[in-house]
C-alpha cells in the first residue's frame, strides 16, 4: 500500500469506526514527516472519543496504526486529533513549562519534569528548541519516563 493509499485507508477506516458510534463526519487527512494526520472535527461525542486524559484517543490511534501495519502499509504512523484536543493540550503544556524553561535558563539549575507520555515529551522537546541555550533529555523507563531540562 503506497503512502497515498495508506492515508486514504486510514481516513476511511476511522470514518467507518466512528460511524458505529453515530458520528457520520468527514475527516481531514494530511501526510507530513512520515505521519498520517487525521483531524476529526468537533461533534457531540468529543468527550467519549477523547476519553479520560486522551486514553480513548490514543487507543483509536493504536487501532488504526495496527490495522495499517497488518495490511503492510508504507505509512502506519498515525496522529489523530479530535476537536483540536491535542493541539490545545500541547499549547497548555508549553505555557505551563515556560516558567520552568526561564528558571533553568536564568539559574543554570537542572530540573526534572514529572513523568509524561511520549506525545507530551515530544511537545516539550520541540518547545525547548525555542530556547537555544537549553537542552532536554529523556530519562527513566515506562510510566516513570520523564524529561530533564538543563542549560547547554
C-alpha positions in Angstrom: 0.0 0.0 0.0 1.5 3.3 -1.1 1.6 6.4 1.2 -1.5 7.9 -0.5 -3.3 4.6 -0.3 -2.3 4.3 3.4 -3.7 7.8 4.1 -7.0 7.1 2.3 -7.4 3.7 4.0 -6.8 5.3 7.5 -9.3 8.0 6.8 -12.0 5.6 5.6 -11.3 3.1 8.4 -11.6 5.8 11.1 -14.7 7.3 9.5 -16.3 3.8 9.4 -15.3 3.2 13.0 -16.8 6.5 14.2 -20.0 5.8 12.2 -20.7 2.9 14.6 -21.0 5.5 17.4 -23.3 7.7 15.4 -20.7 10.2 14.2 -21.0 10.5 10.5 -18.3 13.0 9.7 -15.7 13.8 7.2 -12.2 13.6 8.5 -9.4 15.8 7.2 -6.3 13.9 6.2 -2.8 15.2 5.8 0.6 13.4 5.4 3.7 15.0 6.9 7.0 13.7 8.1 6.0 10.1 7.5 2.9 10.5 9.7 -0.7 10.4 8.7 -2.5 13.2 10.4 -6.3 12.6 10.9 -8.3 15.6 12.1 -11.7 14.8 13.4 -14.0 17.9 13.7 -15.9 18.6 16.9 -19.0 16.6 17.5 -21.4 15.7 20.3 -19.2 12.7 21.0 -15.9 14.6 21.8 -15.7 13.6 25.4 -16.5 10.0 24.6 -14.0 9.8 21.7 -11.2 11.5 23.6 -11.7 9.7 26.9 -10.0 10.4 30.2 -6.7 12.3 29.6 -6.9 11.2 25.9 -6.9 7.5 26.6 -9.6 6.6 24.1 -8.0 8.8 21.5 -4.6 7.0 21.9 -6.4 3.7 21.6 -8.1 4.8 18.4 -4.6 5.7 17.1 -3.2 2.4 18.1 -6.1 0.5 16.4 -5.7 2.4 13.1 -1.9 2.1 13.2 -2.0 -1.6 13.9 -4.5 -2.2 11.1 -2.3 -0.4 8.6 0.8 -2.4 9.8 -1.2 -5.6 9.3 -2.0 -4.5 5.7 1.7 -3.9 5.1 1.1 -0.2 4.5 4.0 2.0 3.6 2.9 4.5 6.2 1.4 3.4 9.5 2.4 6.1 12.0 -0.9 7.8 12.9 -1.8 11.1 14.7 -5.5 11.6 15.4 -6.7 14.9 16.8 -10.3 15.2 17.8 -11.7 18.7 18.1 -8.1 20.1 18.4 -7.7 18.3 21.7 -4.1 17.5 21.2 -3.2 21.0 19.8 -4.8 22.7 22.8 -3.2 20.3 25.2 0.2 20.9 23.7 -0.4 24.7 24.0 -1.3 24.4 27.7 1.7 22.2 28.4 4.1 24.6 26.7 2.6 27.6 28.6 2.8 25.7 31.9 6.5 24.9 31.3 7.7 28.3 30.1 8.4 29.4 33.7 10.5 26.2 34.2 12.4 27.0 31.0 13.1 30.5 32.1 14.2 29.3 35.6 16.7 26.8 34.1 17.9 29.5 31.7 18.5 32.1 34.4 19.8 29.8 37.2 21.5 27.1 35.2 19.9 24.6 37.6 18.9 21.3 36.0 15.3 20.4 36.5 13.4 17.1 36.1 9.8 17.3 34.9 7.1 15.0 36.0 6.7 11.7 34.1 4.7 12.1 30.9 3.7 10.1 27.8 5.7 10.0 24.6 3.5 12.6 22.8 3.9 15.1 25.7 7.6 14.5 25.8 7.8 15.2 22.1 6.0 18.5 22.6 8.4 19.5 25.4 11.5 18.6 23.3 10.1 20.7 20.4 9.2 23.7 22.7 12.7 23.8 24.2 14.1 24.3 20.6 12.9 27.9 21.0 15.5 28.3 23.8 18.9 27.7 22.1 20.7 27.8 25.5 18.7 24.8 26.8 18.7 21.1 26.1 16.4 18.2 27.1 16.9 14.5 27.5 14.5 11.8 28.5 15.3 9.5 31.4 13.6 6.6 33.1 11.6 3.7 31.8 7.9 3.1 31.1 5.5 5.2 33.1 8.4 6.8 35.0 10.0 8.2 31.8 10.5 12.0 32.2 12.4 14.9 30.7 15.3 16.7 32.3 15.8 20.3 31.2 19.3 21.7 31.5 21.4 24.6 30.3 23.6 23.8 27.3 
